């Protein structure tokens, strides 16, 4: 991965931040995007202090123009794009009947349309390098998670989009990876939305028992290097994938029961 140009969205926390440092440590040239300008500067400076080569652009992936600017930043600075990692995402926790429609729209705007916008503008450059398009999806993209209808819907949509992209480009040597973490220690739950669109704040799950963002980044790095089509992370995630294939009704009951145990769960 030395001298490969890698764009990472949602790069100021969690898996995105860990990926930025992972690729930088391997000699890749990094382009990071996120909404928080001050954190972008802080992370870019840290990468530079460690000897990395980095550029950044303040990016709200729900904005098509911001996504276009991020891609152009990479081209203007490094002249090519080898890998695009669509990592930016938000979650939610509320029953569908208690969720405002604009909350679901926001989930789709960030998780699905953000992936579409960035991929649309990066694709010509990535195809030229026979590179990789990566989507950081979720186990919630293969099973419906209760009280997370907008999140699961957006991740299902991402999965379909990435698979279509892969099939369309079978003869173009384009690598497309869908990475599906199980519950991973990251900031996404802290910034998850409630039914009225407000942030829920403290994570309802025990982060100490989850795979770290750094460990997830290492797995994703290796999957891109090996040009895998799919990566399911965490033991929990792999079990869910198997059960979903062979025992979907049973899995629905298991997921309901386990997620009902969350503190302040909106269902019991």
LINRAUR-V74892 format. One record per backbone hydrogen bond with DSSP energy under -0.5 kcal/mol. NH is the residue of the N-H (numbers start at 0). CO is the residue of the C=O. E is the energy in kcal/mol with one decimal. If there is no record, write none. Layout:
# LINRAUR-V74892
NH;CO;E
NH;CO;E
This chain:
# LINRAUR-V74892
2;26;-2.8
3;0;-2.0
5;3;-0.6
5;28;-3.1
6;82;-2.9
7;30;-2.6
8;84;-2.1
9;32;-0.9
10;32;-1.9
12;9;-0.7
15;12;-0.8
16;12;-1.5
17;13;-2.2
18;14;-2.6
19;15;-2.0
20;16;-1.9
21;17;-2.2
22;18;-2.8
23;19;-2.0
24;20;-2.0
25;21;-0.7
25;22;-0.8
26;23;-1.6
27;22;-2.3
28;3;-3.0
29;27;-0.6
29;52;-2.6
30;5;-2.7
31;54;-2.3
32;7;-2.3
33;56;-0.8
36;34;-0.9
39;35;-1.9
40;36;-2.1
41;37;-2.2
42;38;-2.6
43;39;-2.6
44;40;-2.5
45;41;-1.8
46;42;-2.4
47;43;-2.2
48;44;-2.3
49;45;-1.2
50;47;-2.0
51;46;-3.0
52;27;-0.6
53;51;-0.6
54;29;-2.5
56;31;-1.9
58;33;-3.1
60;58;-0.7
62;59;-2.6
63;61;-0.6
66;62;-2.1
67;63;-2.3
68;64;-2.5
69;65;-2.1
70;66;-1.9
71;67;-2.4
72;68;-2.2
73;69;-1.6
74;70;-1.9
75;71;-3.0
76;72;-2.0
77;73;-2.9
78;73;-0.7
78;74;-1.5
79;73;-0.5
81;4;-2.0
82;4;-2.3
83;131;-2.3
84;6;-3.0
84;82;-0.5
85;83;-0.7
85;133;-3.3
86;84;-1.3
90;187;-0.6
92;192;-2.4
93;146;-2.3
97;94;-1.4
98;95;-1.8
99;194;-2.8
102;99;-1.2
103;99;-1.2
104;100;-2.1
105;101;-1.8
106;102;-2.0
107;103;-2.1
108;104;-2.6
109;105;-2.2
110;106;-2.5
111;106;-0.5
111;107;-1.3
112;107;-2.9
113;108;-0.6
115;111;-2.2
116;112;-3.2
117;113;-2.0
118;114;-2.2
119;115;-2.7
120;116;-1.8
121;117;-1.9
122;118;-2.5
124;121;-0.8
125;121;-2.3
126;122;-3.0
127;123;-1.4
128;124;-1.2
129;126;-1.0
130;125;-2.6
131;81;-2.4
132;174;-2.7
133;83;-3.1
134;176;-2.5
135;85;-2.6
136;134;-1.3
136;178;-2.3
138;180;-1.9
140;137;-2.4
141;138;-2.1
142;138;-1.4
144;142;-0.5
145;143;-0.6
147;144;-1.7
151;147;-2.9
152;148;-2.3
153;149;-2.1
154;150;-2.0
155;151;-2.8
156;152;-2.2
157;153;-1.9
158;154;-2.3
159;155;-2.1
160;156;-2.4
161;157;-2.7
162;158;-2.1
163;159;-2.3
164;160;-2.3
165;161;-2.2
166;162;-2.4
167;163;-2.7
168;164;-1.1
169;166;-1.4
171;168;-1.6
173;168;-1.2
174;130;-2.7
175;173;-0.5
176;132;-2.3
177;228;-2.1
178;134;-2.6
178;176;-0.6
179;177;-0.5
179;230;-4.1
180;178;-0.6
184;210;-2.9
185;183;-0.7
190;186;-1.5
191;188;-1.1
192;90;-2.2
193;197;-3.3
196;193;-1.9
199;191;-3.1
200;189;-1.0
206;204;-1.0
208;205;-1.2
209;206;-1.5
210;182;-1.0
215;211;-2.2
216;212;-2.3
217;213;-1.9
218;214;-1.9
219;215;-2.4
220;216;-2.7
221;217;-2.1
222;218;-2.1
223;219;-2.3
224;220;-2.3
225;221;-2.1
226;223;-1.0
227;222;-2.6
230;177;-2.2
232;179;-2.3
232;230;-0.6
237;233;-2.0
238;234;-2.2
239;235;-2.3
240;236;-2.1
241;237;-1.8
242;238;-2.7
243;239;-2.4
244;240;-1.2
245;241;-1.8
246;242;-3.0
250;246;-2.4
251;247;-2.1
252;248;-1.5
253;249;-2.0
254;250;-3.0
255;251;-2.3
256;252;-2.4
257;253;-2.7
258;254;-2.6
259;255;-1.5
260;257;-0.9
261;258;-1.1
262;203;-0.9
264;261;-1.7
